[in-house]
Amino acid sequence: MPQSLEEYVEKLDGRADLPWPAAPKVDPPKAKPHLELLPVKGVLWTVYGTLVAVPGGELTWEAQHDFVTEAALEKTIKEFRMWQSMSRKPGKPSEYMRELFTKALTQLRMAGSGGEKHPEVRAELVWDDIVKKLFQKEYQYDAATYGPPVEYAKKIAYFYHASIQGAGAYPGAAEATKLLFEGGKPQGLLADGQSFTPGQLQRCFRKQDPGFDVNAVFPPTLRLVSAEVKARKPSDTIFQAAVKAMAGKGLRPSQVLHVGSSLERDIAPAKRHGFRTALFAGDKGSLRATAEGLKDPDSRPDVLLTELIQVLDVIG
């Protein structure tokens, strides 16, 4: 039976033959928490920059340095044995693969977005386009292990993204979310991310809690991820989807706390849709806030967290 995406992520993490970039070091800003008990019964979390630390605080398509991107592409070509089906052009294999990657990504970005102001590109579609081109040159892969082409593309997407950005759970992330779960509080994800995000989240959290189960703590029906919704924050589309999902649990937006690290992308749109809000100010690398924004009624959070465990003081 083919591996699920979550199983693939976990198995991949245990391979000693693959070097992975380290998670960024957490650099707490000089901030004081502002906590108060809020009348909320559920929580929706931002992932990158709030639960999981990555360079720059969000997923990117390329690394901050070109040589890292090139190394990641070389690594991907070797891992999935793509070179034999690639055109023999002058230069390094990574240079040709980068051309294919950039072209596929650009085409998907230019495709009709249906009027969405903040469309999201699904990473697996980029790699699906590349794999289809390789198939034209007799490319083959182990379908018994990786599954059908669409699932194969998801696994390639994770492998590549994990190779350009190190990721690690913020201190106390697994403990805070698990305690909320054990207390019966509905929790979900309201986040920019990809199909591999839940699996990556579980991998990071299991470094803190080996028994962490992402599907129990964050049930699939409450995972509003931009790649699946086809809209990035601060799009109304993803927040409206969150309102609908929490309504399925019998909760109004005013009974739900949204936790994020950006005033513009997380806090302001969440407030606009009626959610209560918490700004996570635990890392300079992900915090996106200004003094003016913190004073503006349209973007001022209800509470400010400097440690994730403080969320327990907010919802009781």
C-alpha positions in Angstrom: 0.0 0.0 0.0 1.4 3.5 -0.9 2.5 5.7 2.0 0.3 8.5 3.0 1.8 12.0 2.8 2.0 12.1 6.7 3.8 8.7 6.7 6.2 9.8 4.0 7.1 13.0 5.9 7.8 11.0 9.1 9.8 8.3 7.4 11.8 10.8 5.5 12.7 12.6 8.7 14.4 9.4 10.0 16.8 9.1 7.1 20.4 9.8 8.1 21.6 10.0 4.5 19.7 13.3 3.8 21.0 16.6 5.2 18.2 19.0 6.1 18.5 22.8 6.8 18.2 23.6 10.5 15.1 25.4 11.9 15.8 29.1 12.5 16.8 30.1 16.0 14.0 31.8 17.9 14.8 35.4 18.7 12.2 36.8 21.2 11.5 40.5 20.8 11.3 42.8 23.8 7.5 42.6 24.4 5.3 42.2 27.4 2.3 39.9 27.3 -1.2 41.3 27.5 -3.6 38.6 28.7 -7.2 38.6 29.7 -9.8 35.9 29.9 -12.0 35.9 26.7 -15.4 34.4 26.2 -14.1 31.9 23.5 -14.6 28.2 23.2 -12.3 27.3 20.2 -9.0 28.3 18.6 -7.8 28.7 15.0 -4.1 28.8 14.6 -1.7 30.2 12.0 1.0 27.6 11.3 4.1 29.2 9.9 5.5 31.9 12.1 3.1 31.0 14.9 3.3 27.3 15.6 6.2 26.4 13.4 9.3 28.5 12.9 10.6 28.8 9.3 13.1 31.4 7.9 11.2 34.6 7.2 8.1 33.4 9.0 6.3 31.9 6.0 6.7 29.3 3.3 8.6 30.5 0.2 9.1 29.0 -3.3 12.9 29.6 -3.2 15.5 29.9 -0.5 16.9 33.2 0.6 20.2 32.3 -1.0 20.5 30.9 -4.6 23.0 28.2 -3.7 20.5 26.7 -1.2 17.8 26.6 -3.9 20.3 25.0 -6.4 21.3 22.4 -3.8 17.7 21.6 -3.0 16.9 21.1 -6.7 20.0 18.9 -7.2 18.9 16.9 -4.1 15.4 16.5 -5.5 16.6 15.4 -8.9 18.8 12.7 -7.3 16.2 11.6 -4.8 13.5 11.0 -7.4 15.9 9.8 -10.2 14.8 12.5 -12.7 18.1 13.2 -14.5 17.8 10.3 -17.1 14.5 11.8 -18.3 15.7 15.5 -18.4 16.9 17.2 -21.5 20.7 17.2 -21.7 21.3 21.0 -21.8 24.7 22.6 -21.1 25.1 23.5 -17.4 24.1 21.9 -14.2 21.0 19.8 -13.8 19.7 22.2 -11.2 19.8 25.1 -13.7 17.5 23.2 -16.1 15.2 22.1 -13.3 15.0 25.6 -12.1 13.8 26.7 -15.6 11.1 24.0 -15.5 10.1 25.0 -11.9 9.9 28.7 -12.7 7.9 28.2 -15.9 5.4 25.9 -14.2 5.0 28.2 -11.2 4.6 31.3 -13.4 1.9 29.6 -15.6 -0.1 28.6 -12.5 0.1 32.1 -11.1 -1.1 33.5 -14.4 -4.0 31.0 -14.7 -7.5 32.3 -14.0 -8.1 32.9 -10.3 -11.9 33.3 -10.6 -11.7 36.9 -9.3 -9.8 35.9 -6.1 -7.5 38.9 -5.1 -5.1 36.6 -3.2 -4.9 33.3 -5.1 -2.7 30.5 -3.8 -0.7 28.1 -6.0 -0.8 24.4 -5.0 2.8 23.2 -4.8 2.0 19.7 -6.0 0.6 21.2 -9.3 4.1 22.7 -10.0 5.7 19.3 -9.6 2.9 17.5 -11.4 3.6 19.7 -14.5 7.3 18.8 -14.3 6.7 15.1 -13.8 4.3 15.1 -16.8 7.1 16.5 -19.0 9.4 13.8 -17.7 6.9 11.1 -18.5 7.2 12.1 -22.2 10.8 10.9 -21.9 10.0 7.5 -20.4 10.3 8.6 -16.8 9.2 6.0 -14.3 8.8 6.0 -10.5 7.8 3.5 -7.8 4.0 3.9 -7.7 3.7 1.1 -5.1 5.5 3.3 -2.6 4.5 6.8 -3.7 1.0 6.2 -5.0 -0.7 7.8 -8.1 1.0 10.8 -9.8 -1.0 13.4 -7.8 0.2 11.9 -4.5 3.7 11.5 -5.9 3.8 15.2 -6.8 2.7 16.1 -3.2 5.7 14.1 -1.8 8.1 15.8 -4.2 6.7 19.2 -3.2 7.3 18.4 0.5 10.8 17.1 -0.2 11.8 20.2 -2.1 10.3 22.7 0.4 11.8 20.9 3.3 15.2 21.2 1.5 15.0 25.0 1.2 13.5 25.9 4.6 14.3 24.4 7.9 11.3 24.1 10.2 10.8 23.5 13.9 8.0 23.9 16.4 8.0 27.0 18.6 8.6 26.3 22.4 5.5 25.0 24.0 3.6 24.6 20.8 2.8 20.9 21.2 2.0 21.3 24.9 -0.3 24.2 24.5 -2.3 22.7 21.6 -2.5 19.3 23.3 -3.8 20.7 26.6 -6.5 22.6 24.7 -7.4 19.4 22.9 -7.6 17.5 26.2 -9.7 20.2 27.6 -12.3 19.7 24.9 -11.6 22.9 23.0 -12.2 22.6 19.2 -9.0 23.6 17.4 -8.2 24.1 13.8 -5.7 25.7 11.3 -6.4 29.0 9.6 -3.2 29.4 7.7 -1.2 29.9 4.5 0.2 26.5 3.7 0.3 23.5 1.4 -1.0 19.9 1.3 2.0 18.8 3.3 1.6 21.4 6.0 -0.4 19.1 8.5 2.3 16.4 8.0 5.1 18.8 8.5 3.3 20.2 11.6 3.1 16.7 13.1 6.8 16.1 12.3 7.8 19.3 14.1 5.5 18.7 17.1 6.7 15.1 17.6 10.1 16.5 18.4 8.4 17.9 21.5 5.8 15.2 22.0 6.5 11.8 20.3 2.9 10.8 20.5 1.4 13.9 19.0 -1.5 13.1 16.6 -2.2 16.0 14.2 -5.5 14.5 13.0 -6.9 14.3 16.6 -5.8 17.7 17.7 -6.5 19.5 14.4 -9.3 17.5 12.7 -9.3 17.7 8.9 -12.7 19.5 8.9 -11.1 22.4 10.8 -8.0 22.8 8.7 -8.4 25.8 6.5 -5.1 25.9 4.5 -4.6 28.3 1.6 -3.6 25.7 -0.9 -6.9 23.8 -0.3 -9.0 26.9 -0.2 -7.1 28.4 -3.2 -6.8 31.7 -1.4 -4.0 33.3 0.8 -4.4 35.6 3.7 -5.7 38.2 4.1 -8.3 37.0 1.5 -11.9 37.0 2.6 -12.3 33.6 1.0 -10.2 31.7 3.6 -11.7 33.6 6.6 -15.3 33.0 5.3 -14.4 29.3 5.0 -13.2 29.4 8.6 -16.5 31.0 9.8 -18.4 28.2 8.0 -16.2 25.4 9.5 -16.5 26.7 13.1 -20.3 27.1 12.6 -20.3 23.3 12.0 -19.0 23.0 15.5 -21.8 25.3 16.8 -19.4 28.2 17.3 -19.9 31.8 16.2 -16.7 33.9 15.2 -17.0 35.8 18.5 -16.5 32.5 20.3 -13.3 31.6 18.4 -9.8 32.9 19.0 -7.5 33.3 16.0 -3.8 33.3 16.9 -1.3 34.7 14.4 1.9 36.7 14.1 0.9 39.3 11.5 -1.4 42.3 12.1 -2.1 42.7 8.4 -2.6 39.0 7.3 -3.9 37.5 10.6 -5.3 39.9 13.1 -7.0 42.6 10.9 -8.9 40.2 8.6 -9.9 38.0 11.6 -11.3 41.0 13.4 -13.2 42.0 10.3 -14.9 38.6 10.2 -15.8 38.8 13.9 -13.2 36.5 15.5 -11.4 37.3 18.7 -7.7 37.7 18.2 -4.3 37.0 19.7 -1.0 38.3 18.4 2.0 35.9 18.9 5.0 38.1 19.6 7.4 35.4 20.4 9.9 35.7 17.6 11.4 38.7 15.7 11.7 36.5 12.6 8.0 36.1 12.2 6.4 39.1 14.0 4.8 41.6 11.7 3.5 44.5 13.7 4.0 48.2 14.1 3.2 50.5 17.0 0.6 52.3 14.8 -1.0 49.0 13.9 -1.2 47.9 17.6 -3.1 51.1 18.3 -5.4 51.0 15.3 -8.8 49.6 16.4 -9.0 47.7 13.1 -5.8 45.7 13.7 -5.3 45.9 17.5 -5.4 42.3 18.9 -7.5 41.4 21.9 -4.5 39.8 23.6 -0.7 39.6 23.0 1.1 36.3 23.7 4.9 36.1 24.1 4.7 32.3 24.8 2.2 29.9 23.2 1.3 28.3 26.5 -0.2 31.7 27.6 -3.2 30.9 25.4 -4.5 28.7 28.3 -4.8 31.9 30.4 -6.9 33.5 27.6 -9.6 30.8 27.1 -9.6 29.4 30.6 
